[in-house]
Amino acid sequence: MSQQGPIIVVSGGESALPTAALRETQIFPLVDATWSDAAETVARLQPAAVMATHDNPAALTALARQIEAHQPYAPLIVLDPAEPLPHNALPFTGLSGNAARLAARLKAALRVRALHATVLCRLGPTHASSAHLPPTDPLQDATVLLIGRGASYPALSVAFGERAGVVGALSIEAAAKHLNSRDLDGVVIGDGFSSRVVEAFVQVLSEDSRFRHLPVILTGDTTAMQNHDLPNLEPASGTAAEIVTRAVPLIRQNAFALRLHRAMQSLDAGGLLDPRTGLLTQDAFARDFANAVIAAQTRGAALSAVRLGLSSSAPRARLDAARILSRLMRRMDFATLHNDASIVIAFPETDQRTTRTIARRLASVLKQTIISSRKDGRFDPEVTFATLQPGDNMETIIKRLRSSDHRAAS
């Protein structure tokens, strides 16, 4: 397997194990470097990826800063780390006898690099100021599924909640529902389950292409790590803080990959999709809604709209709701996230009764799925309906949607 650029393997020079393990998988070209010449080698060769041992933490930190400045994304994988890593360094535990798993981890990271390169190429020289790739930390958008019902669950929930959004599941069945209804950036499997249950769950994840590259963090029994096609499966033990430190780089990489996918979808749609939400931009929605009103009036067809008021929700919850709706809506429907913290959905060819049924179902899914910042733990959007009336235009429908007199219970 050749790459766009070499793979640099950095070590203290005492062992050829990393390079030997990679050669077994026919990954090339490989370039060996020591810590003394690592910075110069990286600057000269512009590698596709860097792999390093963890025997020189100070030099590793400097190398991580150097690699972070590279465009497109260049993954840095640290082998068998014993201490906290730089935020852009991906851990890989269990090198000995696991050359194939190491190669799979590298290939998964290089997929992100290839996607980043494609997006940058599509954006052209203006990408630095483009809304498609904001400069913020992708971890700010990340959501982690935490599965467990043992003693470590509360501490893990708090520790992960300080770094990313957390969706909790006390059972494998509840976890499966979250996996099927939303985009996730990592799965953390805590204690409270038997080895057989964990093994079966990991097997299901490995067999579904939607989850194959998802970071899966095992905090307990590592039996489930054997013989599974999950390149980002990683063991993590210790305190809750130590587990979070080990998991966060992989979660951040996945969140970055999802950001790139949304950017690509927006570019494919000619910039009409908001890369943050997957819904239409406000301008595109206004244009399409105005055209839909005219078309419905011309043909005497039905047209309805729903407004989901999210003003009491945190910004993360609003984006989460928008992304979930973008997956749940029918192909014929379209929506946007407005600046007033509301999502407006248009339902062409749909009467009021059908719209109410659909809207209640959507609101129900959001209530059961979204992370709430309220003390009572409930995400409760205010639902308003409007149906096309004679003499209506886009502005009059939107005005009715914003009127509390037409609000219906969700």
N, C-alpha and C positions, 0 to 999 in steps of 0.2 A: 504494500500500500504506500504510494508516494503522495506527498502533500505539496501545497504551494509554499515552499520554504522548508528548510530542514527542521528536524526535531533536535534541540540541544539538550543534552543530559549533563547536568552539573553535579559534581560530587567532590568530596575531599581527596579523591584520587586513590583511596585505599582499597576500594572494591569496584569491580566491574559489573556487579550484580544488576543494576538498573539497565545498563546497555545490553547485557547478555539476555535479560528477560525480554527486552524489546526485539532483539534480533530473532528470537524464537518465533515471533509473530510476523516477521517479514515487513516490519514498519521501517521505512527508509525515506530520505537519507537521515542518518543519525550522526551527530557531531558530539564528541566528548569534550567537556570543558571542566576545569577546576575552578574553585572559588576565586583564585587569584586572577584568572583571565576571563571569568564569566561575563562581566560587564562589557568588555571589549568584544567578545565573541558575539554577544547578543546584538550590539550596535552594528557590527560589521555584517552579520548574516541575516538580520531581520527574520527570525525564525517563525514558523507557523505555531510552534508550541515549545515550552520549556518544561523539563522535568528535573527535579532537584531532590537531593537528599536533605535531611534536616540536621546536619552536623555543624552548621555555621549560622546560627539564627541572625546575627547582625548582618552578615553578607546577604542572607536570604531576604531580609527586610529591604535592603537597598536594591536588590535585584527585582523584587516585587514592584517597587516604585518605578523602576525603569521600564518594566514590561507593561505596567498599567497605562503608560503614555502611548503605547503602540496603537495604531489604527490600520487594519481592523483588529478586533479583539484577539489577543494571543493568550491562550490558557497557560497557567502556571500550575503544575501538579507537583505536590510535595509528597514524597514517599515516606510512609510510616512516621508521621510527625509525632513528637512527644510533648510539644509545647504549643500554646496558641500561635496561630499563623497570621500573616498579613491578610487583610480583608479580601484580597483578590487571589489568594492561593487556595487551590482545591486540594483537600486531603485525599490520600489513598492509603488505606490501611491493609496490611497483609500482603506485601509484595512477594515474599518467598513462596514459590509454587503456584503463583496466580498471574502468570504472564498474560494469559488470555483475558482475564478480567481487567488488567491494566491497559491492554490494548483497546478493550471496549470502552473504558473510561476516557481514554485519549480520543478515540473516534467520536464519541458523543460530544466532547468539548470542541472538537474541530468542526462539527456540524454547526455549532453556534458561531464559530469564526466565519465559516462560509456564508451563513445567513447575514451576518453583519457586513461582510464585504459586498454582498449583493445589494443590501439596502443602501450602503454608502454610494455604490455605483449608480443606483437609481436616483438618489437624491442629488448627485452631482456636487459641485464645489460649494453649494449653499447649505450643506448639511449641518454646519456648525451652529447656524441660527434657526434651523428648522424645528417646527413643533413636533415633527415625527419622532425625533430622538432627543427628548429633554435631557439636560445635564444632571438631573437628580439621580440619587442612588436608586437602582431598581428595587432594592429591598423595601423601599417605602410603599411599593405597590404589591408586595408579596403577601400571599396568604398560605398558611401552613395548616394541614390537617393533622391534628394530634389525636391519636387513638390510644386509649388506655382506660383502666379502671382500678389501677393499683395505687400504692402509696406515693409513687413518684409523680402521679398525674397533676396534682395541684401545683407543685413546684415547677414542672415543665411548662404548664400553661402560663404561669406568671412570667417565667424566663423568656419564653418565645414571644409572649405578648408585648414585651418591652422592645422587641426588634421588628416584629411583623404582625400581620393580622393572624389570628388563630381561630380555627374552627374545631370544636371539640366533638369527639364521638366516643361514646362509652361502649359501643359494640361494633363488630365488623359490619353488620347490616346497616347501621347508621353511617358508617364510613363509606360504604358503597354508594349510598344515596348522594353524599356530597361529591364523590368522585364523578358521578354521572351528571351532576347539575351545574358544575362550576369549574373554572380554571383554577388549578392549585399549583403551587410552586414547590411543594415538598410534602412528604408524608413521614410523620414521626410515630413509630410504633413503641409505645411504652409498655409497662408491665401490666400484669393482670390477665394475660392470655396464655394458654398452653403452647408448647412448641409446635404441636400439630396444627393448631389454629393459625398461628403466625406463618407457618410453612405454607399452608393452603392459601392464605391471603396473598402472600408474596408471589406464589405461583400464578394466581389470577392476574395480578398486576403485570407479570412478565409476559403473559399470553395476550394481553390487550395492547395493540400498537399505540393507543392514546396515552398510555401510562409508562411505556417502556423506557423513556428517558427521564422520568420523574425522579428526583432525589428521594430515596427511601432510607430513613435512618433507623437502624435497629439499636435500641437502648438496652436490650436484655440478651436473651439467648441468640447466638449468632448462627445456629444450625441452619436457619433459612437462607444463609448466604450461599449455600452450595448449589451449583448447577442451575442458576437462574439467569435469564437473559435480561438483567437489569444493570446497565453499566454504572448507574449512579447509586447503587446500593452500598451503604457505608455503615459500619458499626461505630457506635459511640457509647462510651461508658463514663462513669464518674458522677459529679454533681450536675444539677440542672444547668448551671452556668457553663460547665465544661462541655456538656452535650450540645448546647446552643452554639458555642464557639466552633465546634467541629462541624455542625450542620449548616451554619449560615453561608459559607462560601458557595456551597452547592445550590442552596436555595436562591442566592443572589444570581447565580448564573442562569438558573431556570427562569427567574423573573425577567432577566435581561432578554432571554430567548423569546419569551412571550411578548415582550415589548417590541422586539424586532418583527415577530409574526404580525402583530397589529399594524405596525408601520408598513409592512409589505402589502397587507390587505388594503390599507388606505391608498397606497400608491397604485395598486391594481385598479382601484375604483376611481382613479383620477383625482384623488384628494378629497372626495366627497364623504369619506368615512373619517370620523374622529379617531385617531390612533390610540387615544386613551381609553375609549369606551367600546369601540366596534360599532357604534351607532352613527347615523348621519351627523355631519356638522350642522350647526344651527342654520347657516345660510342654505345649505343643500336641502334641509328639511323644509324650510320656509318655501323654497321654490317648488319642491315636489308636492307639498301640501296644497299650495295655491293651485297647481295644475290639477291635482286630484279633485278639488272642489269644483273647478270649472268642468272637468270631464264628467263628474257625477251629475251636475246640474244639466248638462247637455243631454245625457242619456237617461235621465230620470232614475239614476242608480242610487243605492244607499251609500252613505259614508258616515262613519262615527269616529270619535277620538276619545282618548282617555288621558288624564293628567294624574301622575303619581307624585304627590307632594312629599319631598324628602327634607324639608327645611330643618327638622330636628335631628337629622343624621349627620355623622361626621363625614368629611370629604372622602375618606377611604370607603365608607359604606355606600356612598352615592356612586362611586366608580364601580364598586362591586355589583351593585344593583344593575347598573347600565350594562355591564359585561354579561351578567346572567341573562338579562332580557334579550340581548343580542343573539344568544343561543336558543332562546325559547320561542321567539316570535315566529309567526308564519312567514313564508317567503314573500307574500304579497303585502305584509305590513311593514311600516317603517317608523322610526322614532329618533328622538334626539334628547340629549341632556342639556337643559337650559341653565343659564347663569343664576336663575332664582332657585336653584336646588330642586328642580322638578324634571321629570321625564314625561314627555308628551309622545303618545303613540297614536298613529293614524291607522284606521282599519278600513281600507277601501272595500266596496261591495259587501258591507257588513251592517246589518240593522242593529238597533239599540239593544234588543234582547240578547242577541249573540255576543255583542260587544261586552255587555255586563258579565256574561258567563266567562268569557275569555279573561277579562280584566280581573275578576275575582280569583280565578285560578293562578294568574301571574302574581297577584298580590300575595296569595297564600304561599306560593313557592318562595317568594322573597322573605316573608315573615319567618319561614322555617329555615332559611339558608343564610341570611345576611348576618354579619357580625354587628351587634348593636352597641352603641356607646352609652345607651341609657342605663340607669341603675336597675330598672326592672328587667333588663335584658331583652326587651321586645323591639323589633324593628317593625314599625306600624305606619306605612305610607298612607297619606290621605288620598283617596281615590275620587276623582271627579269625571263625570261623563258629559259628552255633548254629541248631538246627532245633527246632521245637515238639515236645515230648514229652508223653506223658500226665501230667497233674498239674501241668504248667507254669503259671506266671503271668508277668507282665511282669518281675518282679524276678528270678526264677530264670533267665530267658533272658539278661537283662543281666549277671547274675553269671557265667554261663558264658562270655559274650563277653569278659569281662575276665580270664578264667582263661588263663594261658599254656599249660595242658595241651591246649587245643583250638585252638591257633594253627596255621594252615596256611601253607605257603609261598606267597607271592604270585608 
